[in-house]
Amino acid sequence: MFKDTEFKIALQELPEKEKDKLILRLLRRDMDLAEKLFFELVDTDTVEDKRRNMVTLISNDINRIAENYHSLDFIAVEMRRISGEISHHVKITKDKFGEISLNINMLNEVIEQNTFSLSHSKPQKSVKFYNYIIVRAFKILLLIQTLHEDFLLDFKEDLNRLGANISSNKMLLKTANYNSLDINWILEAEIPENIHQIHKEIKAAGFLK
C-alpha cells in the first residue's frame, strides 16, 4: 500500500498536460467540486450575492407551495429539499453566516405562509411536521453558538420573529416545550453557553427526533 506522501509526490511530478487531463476528468465526476472551483476562481458573484439569490429562491418556493398545497407531509418534504439547497450553497461558498440566516428565513416563511395548513391539520397528522420545525430551530441555535458572539446581534431580529411565530402557534409552542427548547432562547436571542451539552442531554433522553 502506497504512503500518502509518496502519492502526493508522484502527482506533483506528473507532466502539466497529464495533470490537466486528470483535473478535468475529476471535475466531470464531481460536480460539487467543479461548482466550488468555478465560484472561487471565475464567478463574479460574491458570497452575499449568492445568499441574496437564495433568499429570493426560498421565498418564491415557499410561496408557491403555500398557494398550491396544504398537506403538511408534502410541505415537510419540500422543506427538506430547500434545506438540501441551503446545504449545497454552504458547501460551495462556505457561507456559515448564510447557513444560519437562510435556515431562519425558511422557518419563518414556512410558518407565516402556511397558517391555513397549520390551523386546519389534525394534531395527530402534524406531530412530525411540528417536531421537524423545532429540531431545525434548535440546530440554528447550535450553529449560532459556534460563531463569534458578536454575530448574535445580526440574527436577533430574525430570531425574535421566529420566536414570535412559534409562540403564536399552540402546537408549535407545545412541541418546543415537550422537547425542552426554551422559547425565550429564541425570543430574547439569549443562547446558553452550554447549549451543545443541553442538546446532547435532550437527545440522549430520546427527544428532538
Contacts in CASP RR format, 6 or more apart in sequence:
PFRMAT RR
TARGET T0000
AUTHOR 0000-0000-0000
METHOD contacts of the structure
MODEL  1
MFKDTEFKIALQELPEKEKDKLILRLLRRDMDLAEKLFFELVDTDTVEDK
RRNMVTLISNDINRIAENYHSLDFIAVEMRRISGEISHHVKITKDKFGEI
SLNINMLNEVIEQNTFSLSHSKPQKSVKFYNYIIVRAFKILLLIQTLHED
FLLDFKEDLNRLGANISSNKMLLKTANYNSLDINWILEAEIPENIHQIHK
EIKAAGFLK
11 19 0 8 1.000
14 22 0 8 1.000
26 33 0 8 1.000
27 33 0 8 1.000
27 34 0 8 1.000
27 37 0 8 1.000
28 34 0 8 1.000
32 88 0 8 1.000
32 91 0 8 1.000
32 92 0 8 1.000
35 92 0 8 1.000
36 91 0 8 1.000
36 92 0 8 1.000
39 45 0 8 1.000
39 50 0 8 1.000
39 92 0 8 1.000
39 93 0 8 1.000
45 53 0 8 1.000
47 93 0 8 1.000
47 94 0 8 1.000
47 95 0 8 1.000
50 89 0 8 1.000
50 92 0 8 1.000
50 93 0 8 1.000
50 95 0 8 1.000
51 89 0 8 1.000
51 93 0 8 1.000
51 95 0 8 1.000
51 97 0 8 1.000
51 98 0 8 1.000
51 101 0 8 1.000
51 102 0 8 1.000
54 85 0 8 1.000
54 86 0 8 1.000
54 89 0 8 1.000
54 98 0 8 1.000
54 102 0 8 1.000
55 102 0 8 1.000
55 105 0 8 1.000
57 85 0 8 1.000
58 82 0 8 1.000
58 85 0 8 1.000
58 86 0 8 1.000
58 102 0 8 1.000
58 105 0 8 1.000
58 106 0 8 1.000
58 109 0 8 1.000
59 105 0 8 1.000
59 109 0 8 1.000
61 78 0 8 1.000
61 82 0 8 1.000
62 78 0 8 1.000
62 82 0 8 1.000
62 106 0 8 1.000
62 109 0 8 1.000
62 110 0 8 1.000
62 113 0 8 1.000
62 114 0 8 1.000
63 109 0 8 1.000
63 113 0 8 1.000
65 74 0 8 1.000
65 75 0 8 1.000
65 78 0 8 1.000
65 113 0 8 1.000
65 114 0 8 1.000
66 113 0 8 1.000
66 114 0 8 1.000
66 117 0 8 1.000
69 75 0 8 1.000
69 78 0 8 1.000
69 117 0 8 1.000
70 114 0 8 1.000
70 116 0 8 1.000
70 117 0 8 1.000
70 120 0 8 1.000
71 117 0 8 1.000
72 117 0 8 1.000
72 118 0 8 1.000
72 121 0 8 1.000
72 125 0 8 1.000
72 126 0 8 1.000
72 128 0 8 1.000
72 129 0 8 1.000
73 125 0 8 1.000
73 128 0 8 1.000
73 129 0 8 1.000
75 110 0 8 1.000
75 114 0 8 1.000
75 117 0 8 1.000
75 129 0 8 1.000
76 128 0 8 1.000
76 129 0 8 1.000
76 132 0 8 1.000
79 106 0 8 1.000
79 110 0 8 1.000
79 132 0 8 1.000
82 106 0 8 1.000
83 103 0 8 1.000
83 106 0 8 1.000
83 136 0 8 1.000
86 98 0 8 1.000
86 99 0 8 1.000
86 102 0 8 1.000
86 103 0 8 1.000
86 106 0 8 1.000
87 99 0 8 1.000
89 95 0 8 1.000
89 98 0 8 1.000
89 99 0 8 1.000
89 102 0 8 1.000
90 96 0 8 1.000
90 98 0 8 1.000
90 99 0 8 1.000
96 143 0 8 1.000
96 146 0 8 1.000
96 147 0 8 1.000
97 147 0 8 1.000
97 151 0 8 1.000
97 154 0 8 1.000
99 143 0 8 1.000
100 140 0 8 1.000
100 143 0 8 1.000
100 144 0 8 1.000
100 147 0 8 1.000
100 155 0 8 1.000
101 154 0 8 1.000
101 155 0 8 1.000
101 158 0 8 1.000
103 136 0 8 1.000
103 139 0 8 1.000
103 140 0 8 1.000
103 143 0 8 1.000
104 140 0 8 1.000
104 155 0 8 1.000
104 158 0 8 1.000
104 159 0 8 1.000
104 162 0 8 1.000
105 158 0 8 1.000
106 136 0 8 1.000
107 133 0 8 1.000
107 136 0 8 1.000
107 137 0 8 1.000
107 140 0 8 1.000
107 162 0 8 1.000
107 165 0 8 1.000
108 158 0 8 1.000
108 161 0 8 1.000
108 162 0 8 1.000
108 165 0 8 1.000
110 133 0 8 1.000
111 118 0 8 1.000
111 133 0 8 1.000
111 162 0 8 1.000
111 165 0 8 1.000
111 166 0 8 1.000
111 169 0 8 1.000
111 172 0 8 1.000
112 165 0 8 1.000
118 126 0 8 1.000
118 169 0 8 1.000
118 171 0 8 1.000
118 172 0 8 1.000
121 129 0 8 1.000
123 171 0 8 1.000
126 171 0 8 1.000
127 175 0 8 1.000
130 171 0 8 1.000
130 172 0 8 1.000
130 175 0 8 1.000
131 175 0 8 1.000
131 179 0 8 1.000
131 208 0 8 1.000
131 209 0 8 1.000
133 166 0 8 1.000
133 172 0 8 1.000
133 175 0 8 1.000
134 166 0 8 1.000
134 172 0 8 1.000
134 175 0 8 1.000
134 176 0 8 1.000
134 179 0 8 1.000
134 181 0 8 1.000
134 208 0 8 1.000
135 179 0 8 1.000
135 208 0 8 1.000
135 209 0 8 1.000
137 162 0 8 1.000
137 166 0 8 1.000
137 176 0 8 1.000
137 181 0 8 1.000
137 186 0 8 1.000
138 179 0 8 1.000
138 181 0 8 1.000
138 199 0 8 1.000
138 208 0 8 1.000
140 159 0 8 1.000
140 162 0 8 1.000
141 185 0 8 1.000
141 186 0 8 1.000
141 191 0 8 1.000
141 195 0 8 1.000
142 195 0 8 1.000
142 196 0 8 1.000
142 199 0 8 1.000
144 151 0 8 1.000
144 152 0 8 1.000
144 155 0 8 1.000
144 191 0 8 1.000
145 191 0 8 1.000
145 193 0 8 1.000
145 195 0 8 1.000
145 196 0 8 1.000
152 189 0 8 1.000
152 191 0 8 1.000
153 189 0 8 1.000
155 189 0 8 1.000
156 189 0 8 1.000
159 186 0 8 1.000
159 187 0 8 1.000
159 189 0 8 1.000
160 186 0 8 1.000
160 187 0 8 1.000
160 188 0 8 1.000
160 189 0 8 1.000
162 186 0 8 1.000
163 183 0 8 1.000
163 186 0 8 1.000
163 187 0 8 1.000
164 187 0 8 1.000
165 172 0 8 1.000
166 172 0 8 1.000
166 173 0 8 1.000
166 176 0 8 1.000
166 183 0 8 1.000
166 186 0 8 1.000
167 173 0 8 1.000
167 183 0 8 1.000
167 187 0 8 1.000
173 183 0 8 1.000
176 183 0 8 1.000
177 183 0 8 1.000
178 207 0 8 1.000
179 202 0 8 1.000
179 207 0 8 1.000
179 208 0 8 1.000
180 198 0 8 1.000
180 202 0 8 1.000
180 207 0 8 1.000
184 190 0 8 1.000
185 191 0 8 1.000
185 192 0 8 1.000
185 195 0 8 1.000
192 198 0 8 1.000
199 208 0 8 1.000
202 208 0 8 1.000
203 209 0 8 1.000
END
